[in-house]
Amino acid sequence: MAKKEQKISRRKLALLWAVLVGIVVGVLIYFEQISVLYVLATFSLTALLLVVAFADLENIGFDQGE
């Protein structure tokens, strides 16, 4: 019997992350924890900028199939 491995697609994973982040932001706004929201937004933006800064965009080709 073949082992059936179920993977979550990239689209579903991105949607899951978006829903979770939305819930966290909504809860923080509801409980008026805006200072925590500012800190999380700052860390998130810093992480995004670091990922973009260290991304090796020069070696990405169109013929790699993905």
Biopython code that builds the backbone (N, CA, C, O; Angstrom):
import numpy as np
from Bio.PDB.StructureBuilder import StructureBuilder

atoms = [
    (1, "MET", "N", (0.836, -1.172, 0.000)),
    (1, "MET", "CA", (0.000, 0.000, 0.000)),
    (1, "MET", "C", (0.885, 1.242, 0.000)),
    (1, "MET", "O", (1.771, 1.388, 0.842)),
    (2, "ALA", "N", (0.640, 2.109, -0.931)),
    (2, "ALA", "CA", (1.467, 3.298, -1.068)),
    (2, "ALA", "C", (1.162, 4.292, 0.051)),
    (2, "ALA", "O", (0.012, 4.533, 0.417)),
    (3, "LYS", "N", (2.225, 4.840, 0.559)),
    (3, "LYS", "CA", (2.067, 5.834, 1.615)),
    (3, "LYS", "C", (1.631, 7.154, 0.983)),
    (3, "LYS", "O", (2.326, 7.715, 0.135)),
    (4, "LYS", "N", (0.489, 7.625, 1.405)),
    (4, "LYS", "CA", (-0.058, 8.849, 0.840)),
    (4, "LYS", "C", (0.293, 10.012, 1.767)),
    (4, "LYS", "O", (-0.187, 10.099, 2.897)),
    (5, "GLU", "N", (1.122, 10.878, 1.267)),
    (5, "GLU", "CA", (1.557, 12.015, 2.061)),
    (5, "GLU", "C", (0.806, 13.258, 1.602)),
    (5, "GLU", "O", (0.871, 13.641, 0.433)),
    (6, "GLN", "N", (0.101, 13.876, 2.523)),
    (6, "GLN", "CA", (-0.653, 15.069, 2.168)),
    (6, "GLN", "C", (0.144, 16.302, 2.565)),
    (6, "GLN", "O", (0.516, 16.482, 3.725)),
    (7, "LYS", "N", (0.393, 17.138, 1.579)),
    (7, "LYS", "CA", (1.079, 18.394, 1.831)),
    (7, "LYS", "C", (0.093, 19.533, 1.645)),
    (7, "LYS", "O", (-0.802, 19.477, 0.802)),
    (8, "ILE", "N", (0.274, 20.545, 2.436)),
    (8, "ILE", "CA", (-0.547, 21.741, 2.285)),
    (8, "ILE", "C", (0.051, 22.566, 1.151)),
    (8, "ILE", "O", (1.256, 22.813, 1.118)),
    (9, "SER", "N", (-0.798, 22.984, 0.233)),
    (9, "SER", "CA", (-0.307, 23.771, -0.894)),
    (9, "SER", "C", (0.143, 25.147, -0.408)),
    (9, "SER", "O", (-0.227, 25.595, 0.678)),
    (10, "ARG", "N", (0.945, 25.800, -1.233)),
    (10, "ARG", "CA", (1.459, 27.120, -0.869)),
    (10, "ARG", "C", (0.328, 28.124, -0.698)),
    (10, "ARG", "O", (0.374, 28.980, 0.185)),
    (11, "ARG", "N", (-0.678, 28.014, -1.539)),
    (11, "ARG", "CA", (-1.803, 28.949, -1.464)),
    (11, "ARG", "C", (-2.563, 28.774, -0.146)),
    (11, "ARG", "O", (-2.914, 29.757, 0.507)),
    (12, "LYS", "N", (-2.814, 27.526, 0.238)),
    (12, "LYS", "CA", (-3.532, 27.280, 1.495)),
    (12, "LYS", "C", (-2.696, 27.693, 2.697)),
    (12, "LYS", "O", (-3.228, 28.208, 3.681)),
    (13, "LEU", "N", (-1.394, 27.470, 2.618)),
    (13, "LEU", "CA", (-0.515, 27.865, 3.710)),
    (13, "LEU", "C", (-0.482, 29.386, 3.853)),
    (13, "LEU", "O", (-0.510, 29.905, 4.969)),
    (14, "ALA", "N", (-0.422, 30.095, 2.738)),
    (14, "ALA", "CA", (-0.436, 31.558, 2.779)),
    (14, "ALA", "C", (-1.761, 32.070, 3.328)),
    (14, "ALA", "O", (-1.787, 33.029, 4.099)),
    (15, "LEU", "N", (-2.854, 31.438, 2.936)),
    (15, "LEU", "CA", (-4.168, 31.828, 3.442)),
    (15, "LEU", "C", (-4.274, 31.567, 4.943)),
    (15, "LEU", "O", (-4.836, 32.378, 5.679)),
    (16, "LEU", "N", (-3.740, 30.443, 5.391)),
    (16, "LEU", "CA", (-3.744, 30.123, 6.816)),
    (16, "LEU", "C", (-2.967, 31.169, 7.613)),
    (16, "LEU", "O", (-3.431, 31.636, 8.654)),
    (17, "TRP", "N", (-1.781, 31.533, 7.118)),
    (17, "TRP", "CA", (-0.985, 32.556, 7.788)),
    (17, "TRP", "C", (-1.724, 33.889, 7.828)),
    (17, "TRP", "O", (-1.716, 34.569, 8.855)),
    (18, "ALA", "N", (-2.360, 34.268, 6.728)),
    (18, "ALA", "CA", (-3.086, 35.538, 6.676)),
    (18, "ALA", "C", (-4.242, 35.549, 7.675)),
    (18, "ALA", "O", (-4.482, 36.557, 8.340)),
    (19, "VAL", "N", (-4.953, 34.436, 7.778)),
    (19, "VAL", "CA", (-6.065, 34.348, 8.728)),
    (19, "VAL", "C", (-5.546, 34.424, 10.167)),
    (19, "VAL", "O", (-6.126, 35.123, 10.998)),
    (20, "LEU", "N", (-4.472, 33.717, 10.458)),
    (20, "LEU", "CA", (-3.910, 33.748, 11.811)),
    (20, "LEU", "C", (-3.422, 35.142, 12.190)),
    (20, "LEU", "O", (-3.661, 35.604, 13.306)),
    (21, "VAL", "N", (-2.745, 35.807, 11.271)),
    (21, "VAL", "CA", (-2.265, 37.166, 11.544)),
    (21, "VAL", "C", (-3.449, 38.107, 11.736)),
    (21, "VAL", "O", (-3.419, 38.973, 12.610)),
    (22, "GLY", "N", (-4.479, 37.943, 10.932)),
    (22, "GLY", "CA", (-5.674, 38.769, 11.085)),
    (22, "GLY", "C", (-6.344, 38.575, 12.430)),
    (22, "GLY", "O", (-6.808, 39.536, 13.045)),
    (23, "ILE", "N", (-6.396, 37.332, 12.888)),
    (23, "ILE", "CA", (-6.990, 37.048, 14.202)),
    (23, "ILE", "C", (-6.164, 37.686, 15.316)),
    (23, "ILE", "O", (-6.716, 38.292, 16.234)),
    (24, "VAL", "N", (-4.848, 37.551, 15.232)),
    (24, "VAL", "CA", (-3.974, 38.139, 16.258)),
    (24, "VAL", "C", (-4.121, 39.660, 16.284)),
    (24, "VAL", "O", (-4.230, 40.257, 17.356)),
    (25, "VAL", "N", (-4.124, 40.283, 15.113)),
    (25, "VAL", "CA", (-4.272, 41.741, 15.046)),
    (25, "VAL", "C", (-5.638, 42.160, 15.586)),
    (25, "VAL", "O", (-5.739, 43.137, 16.328)),
    (26, "GLY", "N", (-6.675, 41.436, 15.223)),
    (26, "GLY", "CA", (-8.008, 41.754, 15.726)),
    (26, "GLY", "C", (-8.109, 41.642, 17.232)),
    (26, "GLY", "O", (-8.719, 42.491, 17.882)),
    (27, "VAL", "N", (-7.513, 40.598, 17.792)),
    (27, "VAL", "CA", (-7.537, 40.418, 19.252)),
    (27, "VAL", "C", (-6.757, 41.535, 19.936)),
    (27, "VAL", "O", (-7.194, 42.063, 20.959)),
    (28, "LEU", "N", (-5.605, 41.897, 19.378)),
    (28, "LEU", "CA", (-4.820, 42.975, 19.983)),
    (28, "LEU", "C", (-5.557, 44.313, 19.924)),
    (28, "LEU", "O", (-5.495, 45.096, 20.872)),
    (29, "ILE", "N", (-6.246, 44.576, 18.827)),
    (29, "ILE", "CA", (-7.024, 45.816, 18.734)),
    (29, "ILE", "C", (-8.203, 45.768, 19.706)),
    (29, "ILE", "O", (-8.506, 46.766, 20.359)),
    (30, "TYR", "N", (-8.863, 44.627, 19.806)),
    (30, "TYR", "CA", (-10.018, 44.500, 20.705)),
    (30, "TYR", "C", (-9.625, 44.764, 22.153)),
    (30, "TYR", "O", (-10.343, 45.448, 22.882)),
    (31, "PHE", "N", (-8.483, 44.218, 22.566)),
    (31, "PHE", "CA", (-8.037, 44.397, 23.944)),
    (31, "PHE", "C", (-7.178, 45.645, 24.126)),
    (31, "PHE", "O", (-6.560, 45.831, 25.175)),
    (32, "GLU", "N", (-7.141, 46.492, 23.111)),
    (32, "GLU", "CA", (-6.455, 47.781, 23.140)),
    (32, "GLU", "C", (-4.978, 47.647, 23.496)),
    (32, "GLU", "O", (-4.451, 48.422, 24.294)),
    (33, "GLN", "N", (-4.328, 46.677, 22.909)),
    (33, "GLN", "CA", (-2.896, 46.467, 23.100)),
    (33, "GLN", "C", (-2.141, 47.000, 21.882)),
    (33, "GLN", "O", (-1.423, 46.265, 21.203)),
    (34, "ILE", "N", (-2.320, 48.284, 21.627)),
    (34, "ILE", "CA", (-1.744, 48.889, 20.439)),
    (34, "ILE", "C", (-0.221, 48.929, 20.529)),
    (34, "ILE", "O", (0.460, 48.820, 19.509)),
    (35, "SER", "N", (0.320, 49.083, 21.736)),
    (35, "SER", "CA", (1.776, 49.117, 21.879)),
    (35, "SER", "C", (2.393, 47.776, 21.468)),
    (35, "SER", "O", (3.453, 47.746, 20.843)),
    (36, "VAL", "N", (1.737, 46.681, 21.814)),
    (36, "VAL", "CA", (2.219, 45.357, 21.400)),
    (36, "VAL", "C", (2.112, 45.219, 19.889)),
    (36, "VAL", "O", (2.984, 44.630, 19.249)),
    (37, "LEU", "N", (1.053, 45.758, 19.326)),
    (37, "LEU", "CA", (0.864, 45.716, 17.880)),
    (37, "LEU", "C", (1.966, 46.495, 17.169)),
    (37, "LEU", "O", (2.458, 46.055, 16.130)),
    (38, "TYR", "N", (2.359, 47.648, 17.715)),
    (38, "TYR", "CA", (3.453, 48.423, 17.137)),
    (38, "TYR", "C", (4.760, 47.638, 17.161)),
    (38, "TYR", "O", (5.499, 47.631, 16.176)),
    (39, "VAL", "N", (5.046, 46.982, 18.270)),
    (39, "VAL", "CA", (6.287, 46.205, 18.386)),
    (39, "VAL", "C", (6.277, 45.043, 17.396)),
    (39, "VAL", "O", (7.276, 44.802, 16.718)),
    (40, "LEU", "N", (5.154, 44.318, 17.306)),
    (40, "LEU", "CA", (5.063, 43.206, 16.355)),
    (40, "LEU", "C", (5.194, 43.687, 14.915)),
    (40, "LEU", "O", (5.837, 43.029, 14.097)),
    (41, "ALA", "N", (4.595, 44.823, 14.602)),
    (41, "ALA", "CA", (4.703, 45.372, 13.248)),
    (41, "ALA", "C", (6.140, 45.766, 12.936)),
    (41, "ALA", "O", (6.612, 45.555, 11.819)),
    (42, "THR", "N", (6.839, 46.333, 13.911)),
    (42, "THR", "CA", (8.237, 46.716, 13.709)),
    (42, "THR", "C", (9.109, 45.491, 13.480)),
    (42, "THR", "O", (9.939, 45.488, 12.570)),
    (43, "PHE", "N", (8.936, 44.453, 14.288)),
    (43, "PHE", "CA", (9.715, 43.227, 14.106)),
    (43, "PHE", "C", (9.394, 42.553, 12.773)),
    (43, "PHE", "O", (10.289, 42.046, 12.098)),
    (44, "SER", "N", (8.129, 42.549, 12.402)),
    (44, "SER", "CA", (7.735, 41.926, 11.136)),
    (44, "SER", "C", (8.337, 42.655, 9.950)),
    (44, "SER", "O", (8.830, 42.025, 9.015)),
    (45, "LEU", "N", (8.299, 43.972, 9.980)),
    (45, "LEU", "CA", (8.863, 44.755, 8.886)),
    (45, "LEU", "C", (10.373, 44.583, 8.813)),
    (45, "LEU", "O", (10.934, 44.495, 7.722)),
    (46, "THR", "N", (11.035, 44.533, 9.966)),
    (46, "THR", "CA", (12.477, 44.305, 9.996)),
    (46, "THR", "C", (12.821, 42.938, 9.423)),
    (46, "THR", "O", (13.777, 42.816, 8.657)),
    (47, "ALA", "N", (12.064, 41.912, 9.778)),
    (47, "ALA", "CA", (12.306, 40.567, 9.246)),
    (47, "ALA", "C", (12.097, 40.535, 7.735)),
    (47, "ALA", "O", (12.883, 39.919, 7.015)),
    (48, "LEU", "N", (11.051, 41.187, 7.253)),
    (48, "LEU", "CA", (10.800, 41.237, 5.813)),
    (48, "LEU", "C", (11.937, 41.937, 5.082)),
    (48, "LEU", "O", (12.375, 41.468, 4.032)),
    (49, "LEU", "N", (12.417, 43.044, 5.617)),
    (49, "LEU", "CA", (13.520, 43.763, 4.982)),
    (49, "LEU", "C", (14.804, 42.939, 4.985)),
    (49, "LEU", "O", (15.572, 42.998, 4.024)),
    (50, "LEU", "N", (15.051, 42.173, 6.046)),
    (50, "LEU", "CA", (16.232, 41.310, 6.077)),
    (50, "LEU", "C", (16.134, 40.185, 5.057)),
    (50, "LEU", "O", (17.126, 39.847, 4.411)),
    (51, "VAL", "N", (14.958, 39.608, 4.905)),
    (51, "VAL", "CA", (14.768, 38.548, 3.910)),
    (51, "VAL", "C", (15.015, 39.091, 2.513)),
    (51, "VAL", "O", (15.684, 38.448, 1.705)),
    (52, "VAL", "N", (14.483, 40.261, 2.226)),
    (52, "VAL", "CA", (14.678, 40.859, 0.902)),
    (52, "VAL", "C", (16.140, 41.247, 0.705)),
    (52, "VAL", "O", (16.675, 41.086, -0.391)),
    (53, "ALA", "N", (16.790, 41.752, 1.742)),
    (53, "ALA", "CA", (18.180, 42.176, 1.619)),
    (53, "ALA", "C", (19.113, 41.004, 1.342)),
    (53, "ALA", "O", (20.064, 41.144, 0.573)),
    (54, "PHE", "N", (18.857, 39.861, 1.951)),
    (54, "PHE", "CA", (19.737, 38.714, 1.780)),
    (54, "PHE", "C", (19.275, 37.750, 0.691)),
    (54, "PHE", "O", (19.906, 36.714, 0.479)),
    (55, "ALA", "N", (18.199, 38.071, 0.007)),
    (55, "ALA", "CA", (17.719, 37.209, -1.076)),
    (55, "ALA", "C", (18.686, 37.289, -2.248)),
    (55, "ALA", "O", (19.155, 38.366, -2.615)),
    (56, "ASP", "N", (18.973, 36.141, -2.823)),
    (56, "ASP", "CA", (19.882, 36.075, -3.964)),
    (56, "ASP", "C", (19.057, 36.141, -5.241)),
    (56, "ASP", "O", (18.806, 35.123, -5.885)),
    (57, "LEU", "N", (18.643, 37.338, -5.594)),
    (57, "LEU", "CA", (17.763, 37.513, -6.742)),
    (57, "LEU", "C", (18.509, 37.445, -8.066)),
    (57, "LEU", "O", (17.891, 37.275, -9.117)),
    (58, "GLU", "N", (19.814, 37.574, -8.027)),
    (58, "GLU", "CA", (20.596, 37.565, -9.262)),
    (58, "GLU", "C", (20.638, 36.186, -9.904)),
    (58, "GLU", "O", (20.700, 36.079, -11.128)),
    (59, "ASN", "N", (20.606, 35.132, -9.100)),
    (59, "ASN", "CA", (20.750, 33.777, -9.627)),
    (59, "ASN", "C", (19.423, 33.088, -9.913)),
    (59, "ASN", "O", (19.398, 31.880, -10.148)),
    (60, "ILE", "N", (18.332, 33.823, -9.897)),
    (60, "ILE", "CA", (17.036, 33.227, -10.206)),
    (60, "ILE", "C", (16.814, 33.312, -11.701)),
    (60, "ILE", "O", (16.875, 34.388, -12.296)),
    (61, "GLY", "N", (16.552, 32.145, -12.306)),
    (61, "GLY", "CA", (16.319, 32.116, -13.742)),
    (61, "GLY", "C", (14.897, 31.720, -14.060)),
    (61, "GLY", "O", (14.177, 31.196, -13.210)),
    (62, "PHE", "N", (14.499, 31.974, -15.293)),
    (62, "PHE", "CA", (13.145, 31.636, -15.720)),
    (62, "PHE", "C", (13.009, 30.163, -16.080)),
    (62, "PHE", "O", (11.892, 29.648, -16.135)),
    (63, "ASP", "N", (14.108, 29.484, -16.324)),
    (63, "ASP", "CA", (14.048, 28.101, -16.786)),
    (63, "ASP", "C", (14.186, 27.081, -15.660)),
    (63, "ASP", "O", (14.424, 25.905, -15.937)),
    (64, "GLN", "N", (14.047, 27.483, -14.424)),
    (64, "GLN", "CA", (14.206, 26.544, -13.313)),
    (64, "GLN", "C", (12.923, 25.809, -12.983)),
    (64, "GLN", "O", (12.936, 24.910, -12.143)),
    (65, "GLY", "N", (11.829, 26.156, -13.608)),
    (65, "GLY", "CA", (10.612, 25.376, -13.471)),
    (65, "GLY", "C", (9.680, 25.783, -12.364)),
    (65, "GLY", "O", (8.572, 25.252, -12.288)),
    (66, "GLU", "N", (10.062, 26.683, -11.513)),
    (66, "GLU", "CA", (9.159, 27.040, -10.415)),
    (66, "GLU", "C", (8.727, 28.420, -10.480)),
    (66, "GLU", "O", (7.964, 28.869, -9.624)),
]
sb = StructureBuilder()
sb.init_structure("model")
sb.init_model(0)
sb.init_chain("A")
sb.init_seg("    ")
for serial, (resi, resn, name, xyz) in enumerate(atoms, 1):
    if name == "N":
        sb.init_residue(resn, " ", resi, " ")
    sb.init_atom(name, np.array(xyz, "f"), 0.0, 1.0, " ", f" {name:<3s}", serial, name[0])
structure = sb.get_structure()
